[in-house]
Amino acid sequence: MAVNASDVTAWSTRGTNVVPKPTTTTPTVFIVDNDWAVVTDIGRTMRANGLQVRTWKSGAEFLRAYSAQMPGCLVTDPCAEGVSGLDLQRELFARGIDTPIVFVTHQVDMRTTVLGMRAGAVTFLPKPVQAAELLSAVSEAIARDAANRAQHREHNIVRARLAQLTPREHEVLQLLMVGMMNKQIAAQLGMGEKTVKVHRGRILEKMEVRTALALVSVLHRANLQRSVSANCADA
């Protein structure tokens, strides 16, 4: 469903002063639906199962209030009037936010389902939604969000450590990552083997790991192998 001009204006004029800072790290189920009866019913189910809930009647209101720092998941209708669930999904993606989404709708059609799932939706559930199915989907979405946030934290930590390396250390690191021994690195870079050992020790110290194998594992988990290659190429 197309986004109307007033909704686009609401997105483009939002300011940091209107986005409340989260007061808790407790995952929250964010419920957005034009049908307040649906919002109330889903919210009651979530709260009855110990989950924290925030609700909105429109996607535009949600976008003005939501912050990427708020952990949890979004439950919404992909075909809602105004800013639909699919619109929300696209806008969050544009902001670089990967909040997991559970779609609930009366209109489950192939095109909508394909669009939503390709963009990373957890699942589509038909209205009226069954409590057990919804709880299972929300649990999966919250777990996915927690995993994503943990990966992002590790990525940022490792990236900050990489930034401490000198250009020469980046060169040595690149060769360590492809399994070269100190003697091979020395020959490749035209330096003494003892100098390579010094660089290697400093790299491990700055990256806060004990072995080259552990270093490769950390870079792989943080998805920073390409970043290391790029830095070396630039150097």
C-alpha positions in Angstrom: 0.0 0.0 0.0 1.4 3.4 -0.9 2.4 5.9 1.8 0.5 9.2 1.6 2.1 12.6 1.7 1.3 13.4 5.3 2.9 10.2 6.5 6.1 10.9 4.5 6.2 14.3 6.1 5.9 12.8 9.5 8.9 10.6 8.7 11.0 13.4 7.3 10.3 15.9 10.1 10.9 13.6 13.0 13.5 14.9 15.4 15.6 13.2 18.1 13.8 15.2 20.7 10.5 13.3 20.0 12.1 9.9 20.4 12.0 8.8 24.0 15.0 7.0 25.3 14.3 3.5 26.5 14.2 3.1 30.3 14.7 -0.6 30.3 16.6 -3.3 28.5 13.5 -5.6 28.9 12.3 -6.8 25.4 9.0 -5.1 24.4 6.3 -6.3 22.0 5.4 -3.3 19.9 1.9 -3.7 18.5 0.6 -1.6 15.6 -2.8 -2.0 14.1 -5.6 0.2 12.9 -8.1 -2.1 14.7 -7.9 -1.2 18.4 -9.8 -4.4 19.3 -7.0 -6.4 17.7 -4.3 -4.3 19.5 -6.1 -4.8 22.9 -6.6 -8.5 22.4 -2.9 -9.1 21.4 -1.7 -6.8 24.1 -3.7 -8.7 26.7 -2.3 -12.0 25.6 1.2 -10.7 25.7 0.9 -9.2 29.2 -0.8 -12.3 30.5 2.4 -14.2 29.5 4.7 -11.8 31.3 5.7 -9.7 28.2 6.1 -5.9 28.2 3.9 -4.2 25.6 3.6 -0.9 23.8 0.7 -0.1 21.4 -0.1 2.3 18.6 -3.1 2.7 16.3 -1.0 3.8 13.3 2.3 3.1 11.7 3.2 6.8 11.6 2.7 7.1 15.3 5.0 4.1 15.9 7.7 5.5 13.7 7.7 8.8 15.5 8.1 7.1 18.9 10.3 4.1 18.1 14.0 4.0 18.8 16.5 1.4 17.5 17.7 1.2 21.1 14.5 -0.4 22.2 14.8 -4.2 22.2 11.9 -6.5 21.3 9.8 -7.2 18.2 7.0 -5.7 16.2 3.6 -7.2 15.7 1.6 -5.5 12.9 -0.7 -5.9 9.9 1.1 -5.8 6.6 -2.0 -4.5 4.9 -3.1 -1.8 7.4 -4.4 1.5 6.2 -2.0 4.5 5.9 1.4 3.3 6.8 1.1 -0.5 6.4 3.2 -3.2 8.1 5.1 -3.6 4.8 5.7 0.2 4.8 7.0 -0.1 8.4 9.3 -2.9 7.4 10.8 -0.9 4.5 11.2 2.3 6.6 12.9 0.4 9.4 15.2 -1.2 6.9 16.0 2.2 5.4 17.0 3.4 8.9 19.3 0.5 9.3 17.1 -1.1 11.9 16.4 -4.9 11.8 13.7 -5.2 14.4 12.0 -8.7 13.9 8.4 -8.4 12.6 5.5 -10.8 13.1 2.7 -10.0 10.6 -0.9 -10.7 11.5 -3.6 -10.1 8.9 -6.9 -11.0 7.4 -5.5 -10.7 3.9 -2.8 -13.4 3.6 -1.9 -13.4 -0.1 1.1 -14.8 -1.8 2.6 -11.5 -3.0 2.4 -9.8 0.4 3.8 -12.9 2.1 6.7 -13.2 -0.3 7.6 -9.5 0.0 7.5 -9.7 3.8 9.5 -12.9 4.2 12.1 -11.8 1.7 12.6 -8.7 3.8 13.1 -10.8 6.9 9.7 -11.1 8.6 9.6 -13.9 11.2 6.2 -15.2 10.0 2.7 -14.4 8.8 -0.3 -15.4 11.0 -4.0 -15.1 10.1 -6.5 -13.1 12.0 -8.1 -13.9 14.4 -4.7 -15.0 15.6 -4.3 -18.0 17.9 -2.6 -17.2 21.2 -0.3 -20.2 21.1 0.9 -19.5 17.6 1.4 -15.8 18.3 3.4 -16.5 21.5 5.6 -18.9 19.7 6.3 -16.4 16.9 6.9 -13.6 19.3 9.3 -15.7 21.3 11.2 -16.5 18.2 11.3 -12.8 17.2 12.6 -11.7 20.6 15.3 -14.4 20.5 16.3 -13.2 17.0 16.4 -9.6 18.2 18.6 -10.5 21.1 21.0 -12.5 18.8 21.1 -9.6 16.4 21.9 -7.1 19.1 24.7 -9.3 20.6 26.2 -9.6 17.1 26.1 -5.8 16.6 27.7 -5.2 20.0 30.5 -7.6 19.1 30.9 -6.1 15.7 31.3 -2.6 17.1 33.8 -3.8 19.8 36.0 -5.6 17.3 35.8 -2.8 14.8 37.0 -0.4 17.5 39.9 -2.7 18.3 40.8 -2.9 14.6 41.0 0.9 14.4 43.9 0.8 16.9 46.1 -1.1 14.5 48.8 0.6 12.5 48.8 0.3 8.7 51.7 -2.2 9.0 49.9 -4.2 11.6 46.9 -4.4 9.2 49.2 -5.8 6.6 50.5 -8.5 9.0 47.0 -9.2 10.1 45.8 -9.9 6.6 48.6 -12.4 6.0 47.9 -14.0 9.4 44.3 -14.5 8.3 45.3 -16.6 5.3 47.4 -18.9 7.5 50.9 -17.6 6.7 53.7 -18.4 9.2 56.0 -15.6 10.6 58.8 -16.5 8.1 56.4 -16.4 5.2 55.0 -13.0 6.3 58.5 -11.6 6.7 59.4 -12.7 3.1 56.1 -11.3 1.8 56.5 -7.9 3.5 60.3 -7.6 3.3 61.0 -7.4 7.0 62.8 -9.5 9.6 61.1 -12.4 11.2 61.7 -10.9 14.7 59.9 -7.7 13.5 56.9 -9.8 12.3 56.8 -11.5 15.8 56.7 -8.0 17.4 53.8 -6.9 15.1 52.0 -10.2 15.7 52.2 -9.8 19.5 50.9 -6.2 19.3 48.1 -7.2 17.1 47.0 -10.0 19.5 47.3 -7.6 22.4 45.2 -4.9 20.8 42.6 -7.4 19.6 42.5 -8.9 23.1 43.0 -12.5 21.9 45.8 -15.0 22.7 46.3 -16.8 19.4 46.0 -16.1 15.6 43.3 -18.8 15.4 41.2 -17.0 18.1 41.7 -13.8 16.2 40.4 -15.2 12.9 37.4 -16.6 14.9 36.6 -13.2 16.4 36.8 -11.5 13.0 34.5 -14.1 11.5 31.9 -13.8 14.2 31.9 -10.1 13.9 31.7 -10.3 10.1 34.8 -8.1 9.7 37.0 -10.2 7.4 36.2 -7.9 4.4 36.9 -4.8 6.4 40.4 -6.1 7.2 41.0 -6.8 3.6 39.8 -3.4 2.5 42.0 -1.6 5.1 45.0 -3.6 3.9 44.2 -2.7 0.3 43.9 1.0 1.2 47.2 0.9 3.1 
